[in-house]
């Protein structure tokens, strides 16, 4: 998960303006990140989560075990281990305050956090092409 997240973060950091074309963000989500810098970090995280989900979906190996959940009151991803244990993951920034907020969610106990450092160049989003 760490490698997938790091690769997605590098890719989006270099080319966030391709997020709509790649169906990682809707036009409305991207436009909100352009107009309101306080929304750009949230929508960057949305695009990053969707990027990781797409990488999992397109991998014959990873798609056998990792499942993208996402949505309100659910972890971003889950995997069921061979012993039946379920491990849940959230992809979020490496900010300690943000990570504490994720751990405080109803599904937070035992949650594995995959941290990333958002590039400064994506807040606000650059003008759409």
C-alpha positions in Angstrom: 0.0 0.0 0.0 2.8 2.4 0.8 4.4 1.9 -2.6 1.1 2.3 -4.4 0.4 5.5 -2.5 3.8 6.9 -3.0 3.7 6.2 -6.8 0.2 7.8 -7.0 1.4 10.8 -5.0 4.4 11.4 -7.3 2.2 11.0 -10.4 -0.5 13.4 -9.2 2.0 15.9 -7.8 3.6 16.1 -11.3 0.3 16.3 -13.2 -2.8 17.0 -11.0 -4.3 18.8 -14.0 -4.8 15.4 -15.7 -7.1 14.2 -12.8 -10.4 14.9 -14.7 -9.3 13.4 -17.9 -8.2 10.3 -16.0 -11.5 10.2 -14.1 -9.8 10.7 -10.7 -11.9 13.8 -10.1 -15.1 15.2 -11.6 -14.9 18.6 -13.4 -16.8 20.1 -10.4 -14.3 18.7 -7.9 -11.4 20.0 -9.9 -13.0 23.4 -10.3 -13.7 23.6 -6.6 -10.0 22.9 -5.9 -9.1 25.7 -8.4 -11.4 28.3 -6.9 -11.0 27.5 -3.2 -7.5 26.6 -2.0 -9.0 25.2 1.3 -10.8 22.5 -0.8 -7.8 21.6 -2.9 -6.2 19.4 -0.2 -9.4 17.4 0.3 -9.9 16.8 -3.4 -6.2 16.0 -3.9 -6.7 13.2 -1.3 -9.8 12.1 -3.2 -7.9 11.8 -6.4 -5.0 10.0 -4.7 -7.4 7.4 -3.2 -9.0 6.9 -6.6 -5.6 6.6 -8.2 -4.6 3.9 -5.7 -7.9 2.1 -6.2 -7.4 2.1 -10.0 -3.9 0.6 -9.6 -5.3 -2.2 -7.4 -8.2 -2.8 -9.8 -5.8 -3.1 -12.8 -3.5 -5.6 -11.0 -4.5 -9.2 -11.3 -2.6 -10.0 -8.1 -3.6 -7.0 -5.9 -7.2 -7.1 -7.0 -7.5 -10.7 -5.6 -7.0 -9.4 -2.0 -7.3 -5.7 -1.7 -10.7 -4.1 -1.8 -11.5 -0.4 -2.2 -14.3 0.6 0.2 -14.2 4.4 0.5 -17.2 6.4 1.3 -18.5 7.8 4.6 -17.8 5.9 7.8 -15.7 3.3 6.0 -12.0 2.7 5.6 -10.5 3.5 2.2 -9.3 -0.1 1.6 -9.4 -3.5 3.3 -7.6 -6.8 2.9 -8.5 -10.2 4.5 -5.5 -12.1 5.6 -5.1 -15.9 5.1 -6.1 -16.4 8.8 -9.4 -14.4 8.2 -8.2 -11.3 9.9 -9.4 -8.1 8.2 -7.0 -5.2 8.0 -8.3 -1.8 7.1 -6.3 1.1 5.6 -6.9 4.8 5.1 -4.7 6.9 2.8 -4.2 10.3 4.3 -1.5 13.0 4.7 1.4 12.4 7.1 0.1 15.3 9.3 -0.2 14.0 12.9 -3.4 16.0 13.5 -5.0 14.6 10.4 -3.9 11.1 11.3 -5.4 11.5 14.8 -8.7 12.5 13.2 -8.7 9.3 11.1 -8.0 7.2 14.2 -10.9 8.8 16.0 -13.4 7.7 13.4 -15.8 4.9 14.3 -13.7 2.4 12.3 -10.4 3.9 13.5 -9.3 1.4 16.2 -6.7 -0.9 14.5 -6.8 1.2 11.3 -3.5 1.2 9.3 -2.7 4.7 8.0 -0.8 5.1 4.8 0.7 8.6 4.9 1.8 10.9 2.1 3.1 14.4 1.9 1.0 16.5 -0.5 3.1 18.6 -2.9 2.7 22.4 -2.3 2.3 23.0 -6.0 -1.2 21.5 -6.0 -2.9 24.0 -3.6 -4.8 25.6 -5.1 -5.1 23.4 -8.2 -3.5 24.9 -11.3 -5.9 26.2 -14.0 -7.6 23.4 -15.9 -6.2 22.8 -19.3 
